Amino acid sequence: MIRIRKITNPYHEANVRKIEAVREILRKQFPDVREEKINAIDSQLVDPLKHRYQTSIFIAEDIHETVKACAVLHFMPDLQFCYLDYIASSPDTPSSGFGGALYDRLREEAGSLDATGLFFECLPDDPLLCSDPEILQQNRKRLAFYERFGARPIDNTLYATPVKPGDDCPPYLVFDGLGRGEPLSCKNAREIVRAILERKYGDYSGAVYNDTVINSFTDDPVIIRPPRYSRRKSNAGAQSDLPGKKIWLAVNDRHSIHHIRERGYVESPVRVKSILKELDKSGLFRTGKIREYPDRHILEVHDPNYYSYFKKVCQSIPRGESVYPYVFPIRYASRAPKELSVRAGYYCFDTFTPLNQDAFLAARWGVNCTMSAADEILAGTRYAYVLTRPPGHHTERSVFGGFCYFNNCAIAAHHMSKNGRVAILDIDYHHGNGQQNIFYRRSDVLTVSLHGHPSFAYPYFSGFEEEKGEGEGLGYNHNLPLPERLTAEQYRKTLRRALKIITGYRPDYLVVALGLDPARGDPTGTWSFGHDDFGQNGEMIGGLKLPTLVVQEGGYRNQSLGSNARAFFTGFHRACNGIKNK
């Protein structure tokens, strides 16, 4: 298994050791590069203004989380292009796909940034430019590798000119158009080359050399060298055509066992069927494989006593029967009732979330779905969606309610937080009290919730704006409660505020608790959003272009659930991939 991870924060505990492994690979593979250059990657990550580009490190790890390959990518937003500074495998890594997987991930990153293309230097395969036969052979292998992806040198320029007389192997400038087939104009190429020479090399090359190289770009559009190593036209560009990248989909195919056949119980199996029917029409998704995960991932987030009770009580209830909490320990909370059915109120905060034999099984498989999707994101997949029920965002560390039993978003966010900063955006109609409770004293997971004001909306006891977090978590919990009646544009104004908060936090990963209950006619809400509104909301969130895990929460008007979900992901996918509205 190859896992690819993006690093932007050199100070995160999980990243310190990984970055040192990156440095060691760079030292071994680029022995001519000065030590201060290799050590400068920390500064590049944290000070984009100084360097005039935004830097990210990408690592490819094996199943043992050993760094096997790495890359340093710069994005220059003023000219909208990406520059690959380094890409290298560990010397002891055999040819096993790490380099190809890593480079494909870089192409995906460049596409998500709506970059003109991906540029980098590669040593020449021309014997007139490189006198060492062994090095020449290595250069040819590298250029053949990149050619498989459609990346080839820019021809008919003086870029491969030695800076100092006698220098051997001056590099080509290679251009990867990311499979879009769009030509590179002379004007754009000149601006990009100037930025590369001045920002990467500083005063080393000098103004006279820089101008000579820049002015040698005269073809409009520039000429890209024809394929030299491919016997047939490479299809890598088509395979990596970024606007066609699909969203990884995890469907809880065991949700239907949790079916409460009682009048008025709206959290029913038809919810998933309604959504999946419309998603299948969209062509935006690819179904992923669900793996089973140990209980420890749940126990790191939920109280072990609650977990043990939930599992045990569900096993004790006869099939077809349900138990509803009805006695709550306001006093004498330390003395839990011995009768399991009576003890339900000890771990619950409402009277309409039932316990039955299948509630645990359905919710437990939902955790497997969510963890599988979270690991896909950590392995380099940009976007994933978990279509599951029962939902989870109301479950706190030790209590359940609101149809929820395990907090899928919190379990995923905690797992992902071991590899970087995580933001949770809850856009369900109801407050995400579970995430707030679980992360209230933590700063490594930002929680932001847009919801109906608790003065009229469930769960009533939380979701007030003044709830900001405590201790280390102070300032990392944001509630944006909204009025009982509002327009979609008023909502989007608040959503823009939420996205600004998330952008300021600079997370590595985003988890979205997707509620479709702001829809017109939803039995649990008071707002009136149509599918166009969900589409615009999805487009705004996708515009963050963060690795994003979307987890299904509420939404109970089955007539519009599917079309609203489809609209949301259509807008999300369009923004993620830089696709313009027709």
N, C-alpha and C positions, 0 to 999 in steps of 0.2 A: 504494500500500500504506500502510495506517495501522498504526502500531505504538504500543501503549499500554503504558506502564511505570510501575510503582509505585516511589516513592522514600521510604525511611525513614531513610537515613543521609546527612546533608548533607556529611559529611567524605570520603566515597568519591570518589576522583579523577574517576570518570566522572560524578558527580552535581554537582560544584561548578559546572561550566559550565551544566548543565541548570537548576539552581536559579536562577542569575542570569538565564537566559532567562525563567524563570517570573516572577521579580520584574519584569522589563521589561514583560512582558505585563500584569501587574497594575497597574503604574504607568500604562500607557497606557489601560487599560480602566476603571480605578477612580481617576481623578485626584483625587477628594475624600478618598481614604483616606490617612491620614498615613504618611509614610515609615517611621516606627518600627514601624507595624503590619505593613507589608510585610516589613521586615527581621526581624520577630519569628518568621517561619516556621521559621528555623533552631532557635531556642530551643524552639518547639513540638514539633519533631521529636525533640529529644534530652531534653527535661525534662517528661514527661507528669505527674509528680507535682505540679509547680508549677502547671501549667495545668488539671489535673484532667480531661484527656482525652488520648487517643493520636492523634497526627497523622500523616497520610500525604499525600504529594504524588503526583498522577498527571499524567503528561504524554502527549500524543499527538504522535507524530513522523511526518514523511513519510519517503519512501524515502532521503532524504539525511540523516536523523537530525536534521532541524531541528524544534525544538519549535513546533508549530502551535496547540496548545491545552493548557490546564492546569487542574487543580482541586486544592483543598485540602480534605481530608476529616478531620473529627474523629470519633472513636469514644469514647463515654462509657460504659465497661463497667459502672459502678455502676447505671446506668439502662438499659443495653443498647439504646442508640440511636445513630444516626449523624447528624452535622450537616455539611452541605455549606456551607463558609464562602465559597469562591470557585469559580467555574467561568467560564472565559473563553477566547476564541480570540484569536490574534494579529490585530491590525487589518488586516494584509495578507493574511489567509487568507480566500479566498472560501468560500462555503457548499459544502463538499465532503464532508460526513459526519463531520468531526472531532468536532464537538460531540456528535452523536448517539452515536457510538462511545464517546466518553469517558464520557458520562452512563450508558450501558448498562453500562460497566465498573464505575462507581461503585455501581450497583444490585447488581451481582454481588458486589462487595466487601461491601456492607452485608448481603447475604444470607448470605455465608460467615461473617460474624461473628454470625449469628443475631440480627440487630438487629430491634427492634420495627418500625422503619421508617427511612426517610431523610427528614430534615427540612431545610428551608432557607428563606431569605427571598427573596421576589421582589416587585419594585415593582408597585404596583396598576394595574389596568386600569379603574378607576372614575374618571370625570372629576371627581367630587366630592373625590377624594383626590389627584388629580394634575392640575395646571392647565395644564401645557405639552403641547399637542397632539402635538408630535413625540416627546416622551418617552413619552406615553401610547400612541402607536402602537408604539413599541419594546417597551413593557411587554406589550402584547397579544400580540406575536409570541413573546416569551419564554414567557408563560403557555400559549400554544397549543402551543409546542414541548414543554413538560413534560407537558401534558395528553395528548399522544400516548403517554406512558409510564404514564399513570394517576395522575400526580401533580397534585393540585389544592389550592387554598387551604382552610384550615380556616375554616368559616363561623361566624357568630353569636358572635363574641368581640370584645374590644377590642384585639387584638394590633396592628392597623393604626391605632394612636393615636400622634400625634406626641409625642416626648419633650419637645420644647420648643414652646410656642405659635408658630404661624406656619411650622413646618417643613412642607415640601411632600413628597408622595410617601412617606408612611410605609409600610413593607413589609407584605405579607401573610406569614403563616407557612404554608408549603406542606408537605403531607404526602404521601409516596410509600409506600404499603403494600407495595411490592415484589411486587405481583400475588397476594398471599396471600388477600386478601378478608377479613382479620381486622379487626374494629372496634377503634378506639382509645378506651380508657376515659377518663372524665373525670379520674380519679385519676392515671392514668399521664400524661395530657396535661399536667396541672398540674405534676407533678414535672419533666417534660421542659422545659416552658416556663421554669420557675424556673432550671433548670440553664443553659439558653441565655442568659437575661438576665443571670445573675450571673457565669457563667464567660466569656462572650464580651464583654459590655459592662462588667463590673465595676461601678464606682461611677458610670458615666455616666448610667444611667437612674435610679438611686436606689431606695430601698426602697419608697417610697409608690407610685411609678409601677409597679414590679414587682408589688406586691401587687394593684394595680388590674387589671392585665392578667391575672394568674394567676386571680384570683377571678372574672373574666368568663367563664371556662370552666365552664359549668354543665350543658351537654348531656351525657348519658351513654347511649351513646357520643357522642363529638364528631361534629358535622355537617361532612361534607366537601362543598364546593361542587359542584353538579352540573356535568357537562361543558358548556362554553360554546362551544367552538370545533370540536369533533368532530361531523361530520354523522352518524357512526355510532359505535357503541361501540368504543373503542380496543381493539385486540388486542395492544398492546405488552406489557401486563401478562402475558398468557398466553404470549407468546413468551419473556418473560424470567422465567417461573415458575421460580424458582431451584432447588427440589427436583428439577426435571426437567432441569437442566443436564447435558449429556452430556460424557463424557471424550473428548478428542481422541485418535484412535488412528492410529498409524503401524505398518503391517505390512510387514515385509521380504518382498516377494513374489518375491524372487530367492534366498531362502535355500536352496531345495531342490536347487540345483545342487551344493551342498556336502553330498554324501551319501557317507559312508564305509561301504561294504557289507562290513563285517568283524565277525565274531562278538565281542560284548562291547563294541562301540563304541556307547555309549548316547546320544551327542549327535546325534540323528537328526532328519530332517525332520518326522516324525510329531509331535514335540513342539509345533511351532507349530500344526499342524492340530488337535491335541487341545485346545489352549487356545482357539483361534479358534472352534471349534464351540460351546463353552460360552458364550463372550463374546457370540456372536451371539444367544443366547437371552435374555441379560440386559436388552437394550434400553438399556444404560448408555453406549454408545459411538457416536461418529460418526467415520467414516473420513476421514482428512485426505489432502492431496496431498503427495507426496514430491518434494522438489526436489534437484537435484544441486549439490554444493558442491566448491570447489577443494581441492586437497591441503593447502593452508596450514593448514587447521584441524586436520589430523592432525599436521602437522609442528611445530605449536606445542606439542604434547604428547608426541609420540614422536620418538625419535632418527631423523634423516634417513637415516643409514646403515642402520638396521633397516628403515625403510620401503622404501628402495631395494632392499635384499636380498629382502624378502618379496615384493615385486612381481615382481622379476626371476626369482627361483627358481620361483615359481608358473607363470610363463610358459614356463619351460624344461622342466617336467615333463610327459610325455605324458599325454593325457586317460585317466582311469581308473586311473592309478597314483598311489601316495602315497609320500612320503619321511618317515621318522621319524628324529628326532635320535638319534644313538647314540655320538657322540664329543664330549666336553665339554672345553673348554680350561681346566683347572684351572691349568696352567702355560702359559707362553708365550702368554698371552691376546692379546698385541699382534700376533701373527702369525696372521691368519685364514687358514684353508685356501683354496686357489684353487677347489677343486671345490665347486660350490654345494651339492650334496646333503650333503657332509661338513660344510660350514660351518653347517648347521642348528643344531648344538649350540652354536655361537658366540652364537646369539640365542635359545636356548630353555633352559628349566630342567627339563624332564621328558622322558620317552621315549615318551609316548603322545598327543602332539598332532601330527597329521600335516600335512605340506605337500602340496598338490596343485594342479592347475591352477585349480580353482574356489574354493579357500579365500580367495584374495585378493579375487575378484569378489564373493563373498557377504558377506565382512566389510566390503568397501568400500561396498556398498550399505546395509549396516547403519549405517554412519556417516552416510550421507545421510538415512536415516530418523531417526536420533537428532538430527542437526542441524536437520532440519525441525521436529521436535517442540520442540527448545530455542528456536527462533525463534518458534514459536507461543506459548510461555510468555512470551518477552520482548515479544511483541506484545499480550499481555493475556489470553490463554487461561489459565485457572486450573490446569487439570489435563490431563496428557497421558500416554499410555502407548505405549512402543515395544516391539512384539512382534517380536523379531528373534532370529536365530541366524546364525552362531556367537555365543556370549556374549563378554564382554570384560573382566570385572573382574579377571582374573588377569594381564592384560598390563601390564607395567611400561613405563617409558620406552623401554627398548631390548631387552627380551626378552619372548617370548611363552610360553604354556603353559596347561595346564588347559582345553584346547579353545578358548582365546581368542587373538585376533590383534590387534585394535584395541580399546582401552579406551573403549567408547562413553560410559560415565558420566563419565570424566575429560575426554573431548573436549567433552561438553556442559557440564560444570561450568566448565571453563576459559573456554569461550565466554561463558557467562552471567556469570562473575565480572567481566567487563569492565563490567557494568551494576549490580553489587551483590554482597553477600556471599552465598556459596553453602555449603550443608551437604550432604554426601553421607552417606546412611544405607544401609549395606550389610547386608541381612538374608538373604543367602545362607548356606547351611550352612557354606561355606568362607570363609576370611578374604579380604577384599578387598585383597590385597597390591598390586594394581596402583595403586589410588587412593592407598594409603599411600605407595608409592614416588614417585609423580608429584608429590604435594602435601606431602611430608614437611617441606619447608623453606619452606612458604608459610602465611600466616595468613588469606588471603582466601578459602580453601576449607577448611572444617572436614570432617574425615573421621572417621566413627564406624562401627565394624564389630562386629556380633554374630555369633559363629561358634563352631564346635567348636574346642576347645583344640588348638593345634598339636602337642601331645604325641601326639595320635592322628589328627588330621585334616589332610588336604591343605590348603595346600602345605607344612606342617611347619616351614618355616624362618622364618616371620613370623606375626604376630598375637598376640604376647605383650603383656601388659598394660603392661609397663614401656616399650614403644615409644611415646613421647609426641610425637615430632617433634624437629627440630633447628633451631637458629638462630631466625629469625623465626617458624618453624613450631612452636616448642616449646609444647606445650600444646594444639595444634590437631589432634592425631591421637589418637583414643581407640579402643582395642581392648577388647572385653568378651568374652573367651573363656569358653566354657561347657563343662560336663562332658559326657562321652560319653552319659550317660543323664540326662534331666531331664523334669519335667512341663511341660505348656504354661503352667501358672500361674507356675512358676519362670522360664520364658522371658519371660513378660509383665512380671514384676518387673524383669528386666534391661532389657527394652524401655522400660519407664517411665523407667529411669535414663538410657537413651540419649536419649529424647525431652526429658528435662530438660536434658541437656547441649546439645542443639540449641536449645532455647528460650532458654537463657542466652546463646548465641552471637548470637541475634537475626538470623538470615539473611533475605535477601530472597527466596531461592529454595531449594527442596529437591529434591535428586536422590535417588531411591530405587533401589538395586540390588536388584531383586526376585528372590530365589531361592526356588523352590518345593521345593527338596530337603530342607527339614526335615520333609517329609511322611512319614507312616507307610509303610514299605516301599520308600523310595527307595534305589536300589542304591549311592548314593554317601554316604549319611548314616546316622546312628544314632538320630535322634529319631523321634517318632511322632505328628506333628501331623495332625489331621483338618481337614475343611473349616470346622468351627465355629471352630477355633483360628485358621485363616488369616483368617476373617472378623473375629474380635476384634482380631487384629494390624492388619488394614487399618483398622478403626475407630479404633484408637489413633493411627495415623499420620495419618489424615485429620483427626483432632481438632486437629492443629496448624494446619490451615486456611491453610497456606502455598501459594503457587504451586508445584506439584509436578510433576516429570517422573519417571515410573516407567519403568525400563528392565529388560527381561527378562534374567535371568542363568541360573542353573541350575534344576534340576528335571527328573528323569529317570524317574519312575514314570508312564508314559503313561496308566494306568488312572484316576489321580486328578488328573492335571495340570490338566485343564480345570475340574473342579468346585472345586478349591482356588483357582485363579486367579479364578474367578467369585465365590467366597465372599470372597476378599480385596477385590476391587473393589466388591462390594456393601456391605461394611462401610465401606470407604474413602469411597465416594460418599455413604453415609448420614451419616457424620460431617461430611464437607465441607459438606453442604447443610443440616445441622441437622435431619435427619429422625429422628424418634423411633421406637424399636422398637415394633412393634404388640404 
